[in-house]
Amino acid sequence: MGLTGTEYKYPSQLSGGMRQRLALARALAVEPKIILMDEPFAAVDALTREKLQDDLLRIWDETKVIIVMVTHDTAEAVYLSDEVVIFSPGPGSIRNRIPVDVKRPRARSDPELIDIQERIFAMFQYDLNQESEYSI
């Protein structure tokens, strides 16, 4: 988990990235069938975020545990997921489900991933434009 050398530290003494690794280790310790994550990397810097994403993919590859993650970061969602579920701006209903059929390991710069990100962004833009038409 990348926590070697921190065995005797209190959680308050750990960096944000180490705290996220610790939270994931705790979740995995009980050998769950599914892990739910809500914006797990939101409080860390960009480089740590990418490292944690790669760590999560490695752990997923080793354990095959199902991971459901909520994120507002489109690039993160597409890079990590096999499927991205888009919710409507109003009450939480599913607007669309987008499969991410890009072989692993993936590169963040893969044109297929960028194309999926752009499709999702276009949906968000459409929703924003529709919402502004009705709020006048």
C-alpha positions in Angstrom: 0.0 0.0 0.0 3.0 2.3 0.1 2.8 2.9 3.8 6.1 1.2 4.8 7.8 3.2 7.6 4.6 4.8 8.9 3.5 1.9 11.2 4.0 4.0 14.3 2.5 7.2 13.1 -1.0 8.5 14.0 -3.3 9.2 11.1 -3.0 13.0 11.7 0.8 12.6 11.0 0.1 11.1 7.5 -0.1 13.0 4.3 -3.4 13.2 2.4 -2.2 10.5 0.0 -1.1 8.2 2.8 -4.5 8.7 4.5 -6.2 7.6 1.3 -4.0 4.5 1.1 -4.8 3.7 4.7 -8.5 4.1 4.1 -8.2 1.7 1.1 -6.2 -0.8 3.2 -8.9 -0.7 5.9 -11.6 -1.4 3.3 -9.6 -4.2 1.7 -8.8 -5.8 5.1 -12.3 -7.3 5.5 -12.1 -8.8 1.9 -15.3 -7.0 0.7 -17.1 -7.9 -2.5 -17.6 -4.2 -3.3 -15.9 -0.9 -2.2 -17.8 2.4 -2.4 -15.6 5.5 -2.8 -16.9 9.0 -2.8 -14.5 11.6 -4.2 -11.5 9.6 -2.7 -8.8 11.7 -4.3 -10.3 15.2 -4.2 -8.2 16.4 -1.3 -4.8 15.6 -2.8 -2.5 17.4 -5.3 -2.5 16.4 -9.0 0.6 14.2 -8.9 -0.5 12.4 -5.8 -3.9 11.9 -7.4 -2.4 10.3 -10.4 -0.2 8.0 -8.3 -3.2 7.0 -6.2 -5.3 6.3 -9.3 -2.5 4.0 -10.6 -2.3 2.3 -7.2 -6.0 1.8 -7.2 -5.8 0.2 -10.7 -3.0 -2.1 -9.5 -5.0 -3.2 -6.4 -8.1 -3.7 -8.5 -6.1 -5.9 -10.9 -4.8 -8.0 -8.0 -8.1 -8.3 -6.1 -10.8 -7.9 -8.8 -13.0 -6.4 -6.1 -15.8 -4.3 -7.5 -15.2 -0.6 -7.0 -18.0 2.0 -7.4 -16.5 5.5 -7.3 -18.3 8.9 -7.3 -16.2 11.6 -8.9 -16.7 15.0 -10.6 -13.4 14.6 -12.5 -14.3 13.3 -16.0 -10.7 12.3 -16.9 -10.5 10.3 -13.6 -13.8 8.6 -14.3 -12.8 7.6 -17.8 -9.3 6.5 -16.9 -10.3 4.3 -14.0 -13.6 2.9 -15.2 -15.1 0.1 -17.3 -18.3 2.1 -17.3 -19.2 5.7 -16.5 -22.7 6.5 -15.3 -23.8 10.1 -15.8 -26.5 11.5 -13.6 -29.0 14.2 -14.5 -28.5 17.7 -13.1 -31.8 17.6 -11.3 -32.9 14.8 -9.0 -30.3 12.0 -9.1 -31.5 9.9 -12.0 -29.3 8.2 -14.5 -28.9 10.2 -17.7 -26.6 7.9 -19.5 -24.2 4.9 -19.2 -21.1 5.0 -21.2 -18.9 1.9 -21.5 -15.2 2.4 -21.5 -14.0 -0.4 -23.8 -10.3 0.6 -23.9 -7.8 -2.1 -23.2 -5.6 -2.0 -20.0 -3.1 -0.8 -19.2 -4.3 2.6 -20.3 -2.5 5.8 -21.0 -4.2 9.0 -19.8 -3.4 10.5 -23.2 -5.0 7.7 -25.2 -7.1 9.2 -28.0 -10.0 6.8 -27.2 -10.1 7.9 -23.6 -10.0 11.6 -24.7 -12.8 11.0 -27.1 -15.0 9.5 -24.4 -14.2 12.5 -22.1 -15.2 14.9 -24.9 -18.5 13.0 -25.4 -19.2 13.3 -21.6 -18.3 17.0 -21.6 -20.7 17.5 -24.6 -23.5 16.0 -22.5 -22.8 18.3 -19.6 -22.7 21.3 -22.0 -26.1 20.2 -23.5 -27.6 19.9 -20.0 -26.3 23.3 -19.0 -27.7 24.9 -22.2 -31.1 23.2 -21.7 -31.2 24.3 -18.0 -30.4 28.0 -18.9 -33.2 28.0 -21.5 -35.8 27.1 -18.8 -34.5 29.5 -16.2 -35.1 32.7 -18.1 
